[in-house]
Amino acid sequence: MTDPIDYAFAPDGPLARAVTAYRPRRGQVGLAKAVDAALRDYGVLVAEAGTGTGKTFAYLVPALLSQAKVIISTGTKTLQDQLYDRDIPTVRSALHVPVSVAVLKGRANYVCHHHLERARTEGRFTSRDSARHLHAIAAFALRSNTGDKSELAEVPEEAAIWMHVTSTRENCLGSECPRYRDCFVMEARRRAMEADVVVVNHHLFFADVVLRDQGAGELLPASNAVILDEAHQLPETASLFFGESVSTAQLLELARDAQSAAIAHARDFAPLPQAVPALEKAARELRLECGEVPGRVAANAMSASDAFQAALGCALDALGVLHERLTVQAERHPDIDNCRQRALDLLERLQRWRDGDSAQHVRWIEVYTQSAALNATPLSVAPTFRRQLDAGQRAWIFTSATLSVGADFSHFCTRMGLDDAATARWESPFDFERQALLYLPPSLPDPNTQAYTAAVVDAALPVLRASGARAFCLFTSLRAMREAHRLLSEAFAREGWDYPLLVQGQGSRSELLERFRSLGNAVLVGSHSFWEGVDVRGEALSVVVIDRIPFSPPDDPVLAARIQALEREGGSGFLDYQLPAAALTLKQGVGRLIRDESDRGVMMLCDPRLLSRGYGRRILASLPPMRRTRAIADVEAFFKTPNH
């Protein structure tokens, strides 16, 4: 009897008949069989599949054939939609399996009838765009079956109006909502409970993990298997959800909502709205005392400041007063009771942050332009995540193109508590020896010198001349990115080049990518936003320049605390944490270049430490097997070949 996996992926099998230009790939079949075995045995599998392996179909085929209840989690809402709208329907149709599928996103992605009505009633929008968008959203809410804002293309996803017409975990009224029976979120959850396959993203997945771990309920249905795609993102996403955070923006949002609730439902109780300005003032003063420069600050650096401690005390006092006055009026309307619950929650979290001195958490502050967040982040997410693995009989599959350094999975597995997981890897089917050239420019200064970014730009200009632009120039900091953009602008003017020069921040990532693809000869200067999750095929992207090894900033308070904890246990912060993390990030950046079997291009890695330090050679060994050169003449010859 033919193995169903072999049959599905056979040269004349169902996928070959359903997918244009389908071709069998040994790695894809190998991964599919490993996933199938994990599903059957309720195993834990960590699987790395190089770019071009076709890992999505490799896990979808066994998942859809398994007849199990499966949750698939991926890194972004865009990938969610791609799975739900394109990939799963293709595989389901090819295999003729009667599998029901649902997509579930966080509540902020769905129109909230209650908040929409309140926004229309209050009419506080001064901008013409917001008023026009509000009208469009109201019409959409009447005709839509899902309320998913991604279906309303005429209102940009980043439009300010969305925060007024969607709910958050904090301001959702739950079963007390007058529009509960019409709720788009509840309808999406009902469909997810009934479906065989549920597609979520990592943020929603970990929000569910936190609720289950606290015994406070669940967002996702019980399942027989969990498949986590783009799994390299999991440690950082888990850290975000397993910790606690209070922001000055949350305090101001509570103040705004309490004011609205008081006016609408407790107009005769003057002490309630009178408590709002004190909280607004305290939130703004707390933001000011966190410093002017955006970035991350260790809590102990702030704790020594009397002014910061005073501002924190004022915020606690103002929250306490508002909570007391909301409590007196809470029975009058669910909106007031919701604000009461939020005030209590923020008060308790802020008190825990002020008093907290846990050996398992690091306290730190993230300063933004308009707000600041007080965070407590676990040093390790492994214990909490491990409890999920041990909670019941379930298959767990973790997959990504970048999970190992060389063939070593220990960095990822240790961070996630996957000590007994099976691991496997499949190389990319692309012919990197033929398709790509790795250029390591000579004579660059130390990356920590002031002139380094200028030297990188100077070294990149001959490459851009040879390639006719068509390049990503990726930098490890926003400061270096901005300096490089300025220097490239000056160089283009000096050389008389009319290549389009794009820079991160000129529009959304999707808008910039669309412009880059359509122009065909542009240079895009970016930072971390373009290191992963970006797919540009064909000649439009023929060069990727990376300025340096992407080590995390050593003054990052979370990194510093994790390194200290690791070294207390006898490990090496650099070798066991910083180096593998940087190698995995660099692999993501390198992965932007070759996206298809017909792609060709030059990868330019500028950091001289790749050759001068032992750890640099270890990083190079973990990259795809590209031909290596230090001569610009080889780059010029590469682009003179017939393919270019």
C-alpha positions, 0 to 999 in steps of 0.5 A: 500500500502506498504511503499517503505522504509519498502519494501526496507529494509524488511527481504525478500525485494530487499536489502535482495536479493541483499546483502549477510548476510543482516539483517534488523536493526530497526535503519537503517529503522528509519534513512531511514524514517527520511531522506525520510521525510526531502527529501520530505519536504525540511527539515534540519535533523541532524542524529546520527547513531551509528556504525553498523546502516548501515547509508550509505544504510539508506540515499541512499535508500530514495535518489535514490527513491526520483527522486531528484537531490542529492549531497552526500558529504563525508569525504575522496576520499576513501569514495567517491570511495566506494560510487561510485564504490560499495554502490550506484551500489548495492542499484541502482541494488537492487531497479531497479531505473534508476538513473545516478551517477557521482563522482566529485573530486578536480582538483588536482585529475585529470591529466592536459594535459597542465601541463603534456605537459609542464612537459615532455617538460621541463624535469626537473626531476632528480629522476629516479622514477619521470621520470618513473612515468611521462612516466606512467602518459602520457600513462595513459592520452592517454587511460583514460576516466576520468584522475582520478589519483586514477585509476593509481595504479602504481604511488603512490598518494603521488608521487612528480610528481603529482604536476607537471602534475595536476592543482590547482585553481591558475594555471589552465588556464581555457577557455584560456588553449590550451587543454581546449576541452580535459580537464578531469576536465571539462568533470567530471563537465559535467557528474556531471551536467547531473547526478541525483546523484553526489558524492563529498568530503567535500573539494570540497563541501566547495570550491563550497560554497565559490564561491557561497557565493562570487558570483564568480560562482560554481563548483557543479550543483544545486540540490534538496538535499544535504546529508553530511556524516561524518558530524562531520568533517564539522566545521573544514573543513568549517573553512579552506575554509571560511578563507584565507591563504598565504603560502611561498610554494605558493610564491615559486611555483609562482616564479617557474611557472613565471620563466618557463613562462618567458623562454617559452614565453618572453625570450626577456624580461629580467626584468621578470626572473630577478624578480623571485630570489627576490621573492624566497629569500623573501619567504625563509626569511619569512619562517625563521622569522616564527621560527624553531619549527613546530606548530601554532603561534598567529599573534600578537606574530609575529607582535611584531618582527621587523625582521618578519615585515621586511621579510613580507614587502620584500615579499610584495615588491617582489610580487609587482615587479613581478606582474608589470613585468608579467602585461607588458607581460601578453598578450603574453601567457595565462601562463604569464597572469595566473601568473599575476593573481596569483601574484595579488591575493597573493599580495592582500591576503598578504596585507589583512593579514598584515593589518587585524584586524577583530573582526570576524577572528583570524590571525595565522601562521602555521609553517611547516618544509619547509614552513609557512602559514599565515592564517585568520580563521573565529571565526564562520562558522555559518553565512556563512553556514547559508546563504547556507541553506537560499539560496533556497528550498533544503533538507539538511541531516547531518549524522555521528556516532558522532554528539551528546554528550549524546543526546545533538546536540547543540555543532554541530548545533551551530557551523554550524548555524543549530539552527532550524534543526530537530535532531534524533539519533539511538544507535548502534545495537551492543551488547556492554555489551557483546562484549566490556569491558571498562578498566580504569587502576588504579593509573595513575598519572596526565596526565600533569606530565612528567612521564605520557606516561611511566605510560600509557605504563606500564599499557598497557603491561599486557593488551597486554600480555593478548590479544596477542597484536592485539592492537591500541595504540592511543596518543593525540600528536606526541611527546607522540606517539614517546615516547610510541613507544620507550618505547614499543620497549624496553619493547618488547625486555625486555619481549622477545615478537616478536609481530610486532610493527608498528608506524604511519609514517612508511608508508601511513595509508592504507599501515600500516592498510593493514600490521596490518590486514595481520599480525594478532598480531601486535601493531600499535602506532598512533596519530590522523590519526588513530582516525577516518575513520579506519575500522579493523574487526575481531580479528586482532584488539582486544584492543584500548588504548587511552592515555588521553581525547583529549582536543585541545591544549589550546595554539592553537590560533584559539581555544583561540580566539573562547573561548574568543569570547564565554566567551565575550557573557557569555558562558563557553569556557570549558563547551560549547566548549572544553568539547563537542569537546573532547567528540566527538573526544573520541567517534571517537577513541572508535569507532575503537574497535567494527566494526562488530556484531562478534567483541569483545575487550577491550577499555582501557582509561587511563586518571584518570580525567574520574573518578576524575572530574565531566566532566569526568563522563559526557564524559563516559556517552556519550560512548557506554554502555560497562561493566566497570572495573578497575581490570586487572584480568577482562581483563585477564578473558575477553580474556580467554573466548572461543571467544578468 
